[in-house]
Amino acid sequence: MIPMVDLKTQYALLKDEIDTGLHAALENTAFVMGPNVQAFEKESAEYLGVKHAIAVANGTEALHLALLAAGIGEGDEVITSAFTFIATAEAIRYVRAKPVFVDIDPRSFNITPEAIEAAITSKTKAVMPVHLFGQPCDMKAIQAICDKHGLVLIEDCAQSFGASVDGKQTGSMGLVSGTSFFPSKNLGAYGDGGMVMTDSDDIAQHIKVLRNHGSEVRYYHDVIGYNCRLDELQAVILRVKLKHIEEFNAGRRRAAHLYSQLMADLPLETPYEDGKGIHVYHQYTLLSDRRDDIMAALQKANIACAIYYPVPLHQQKVFAEYCAGVSLPNTEAVAKRCLSLPMFPELTEEQVREVVGVIRGTVVV
Ligand SMILES: *Cc1c(COP(=O)(O)O)cnc(C)c1O
């Protein structure tokens, strides 16, 4: 059996460090906004190269609070990808703004500067690129478009923790950005978690107030906020894992490159690295006309695989009112042909060879 993500093997490797930290936190009993949350924020800000990293309850809320603090609201349009997880667009709807879905590059799976620029109207307030599957978007061009049109740039880094562009981490280029620590993400907690990143003191302060019931001073409330804090126990786990993130991402890249090398002669498309930044392979996603046959063969061989994402957001029922007549050919074609293979830092050469063996046996006749 080869799973999509092997959290058990990773826990076994980190067990002593994590167990010791958890035990100390249990004895300390500062379960909400305790010292590990503060330390994790400081360590993350350092790693990401941002002035402020504010830990929150999950990635969806990180994006929600980022949009709120950036002043996006009713009547505003936010340009984002149609090929992403629902949470990207949910956050846009939480602030009552309108998601404007644009098409992707069929090889990198990311939204293109051209598609963004073509979608700008007088109502556009923000652009929310998603660094899908761990590959950074074309940030230099996207930043230039935002500057030219006076738009707020908000990065969705839920799949790209540790990915960088010219030495700049994803999450450090937007006015404000959000990431997720869902267990399967590149930096994963053992439950939910998220983080907002910004260089702006004002936005950071606003986020801190919003995540904690709208209060700066305890029991004094100036705005309606949320209960949106990161748990202390998750912070313990995340601090341990943050120390290893470079080696985790290197392990993902190693496995990805081996997959691609072993499948180079097969009639399918292996993931394309566009060279605009460092891809950290949250997912290893191939394209094939025989996607469904490959999936059936892998399942029969007890190897996990998954379709991220089978239905693009502009074709989801929940967004029907915004998407009448919208057609995004690249996104639609990719959704029909994409398949993600097992991907985690500890994936062994033997496991990669086993997966490729099954795929080879299916697509080569
Ligand atoms: C996982 C994910 C989110 C949401 O994160 P949660 O922590 O699960 O709320 C947002 N955007 C993208 C692209 C994601 O993959």
The ligand as an SDF file (V2000), in Angstrom:
LIG
                    3D

 15 15  0  0  0  0  0  0  0  0999 V2000
   -5.8370   23.8480    1.7650 C   0  0  0  0  0  0  0  0  0  0  0  0
   -6.1210   25.0690    0.9840 C   0  0  0  0  0  0  0  0  0  0  0  0
   -6.7800   26.1800    1.5350 C   0  0  0  0  0  0  0  0  0  0  0  0
   -7.4640   26.1660    2.8610 C   0  0  0  0  0  0  0  0  0  0  0  0
   -6.7690   25.7470    3.9300 O   0  0  0  0  0  0  0  0  0  0  0  0
   -7.5060   25.0980    5.2220 P   0  0  0  0  0  0  0  0  0  0  0  0
   -6.4370   25.1640    6.2440 O   0  0  0  0  0  0  0  0  0  0  0  0
   -7.8840   23.7060    4.8540 O   0  0  0  0  0  0  0  0  0  0  0  0
   -8.6640   25.9460    5.5660 O   0  0  0  0  0  0  0  0  0  0  0  0
   -6.8760   27.3280    0.7630 C   0  0  0  0  0  0  0  0  0  0  0  0
   -6.3930   27.3770   -0.4890 N   0  0  0  0  0  0  0  0  0  0  0  0
   -5.7900   26.3220   -1.0610 C   0  0  0  0  0  0  0  0  0  0  0  0
   -5.2540   26.4510   -2.4440 C   0  0  0  0  0  0  0  0  0  0  0  0
   -5.6430   25.1280   -0.3550 C   0  0  0  0  0  0  0  0  0  0  0  0
   -5.0550   24.0870   -0.9470 O   0  0  0  0  0  0  0  0  0  0  0  0
  1  2  1  0
  2  3  1  0
  2 14  2  0
  3  4  1  0
  3 10  2  0
  4  5  1  0
  5  6  1  0
  6  7  2  0
  6  8  1  0
  6  9  1  0
 10 11  1  0
 11 12  2  0
 12 13  1  0
 12 14  1  0
 14 15  1  0
M  END
$$$$
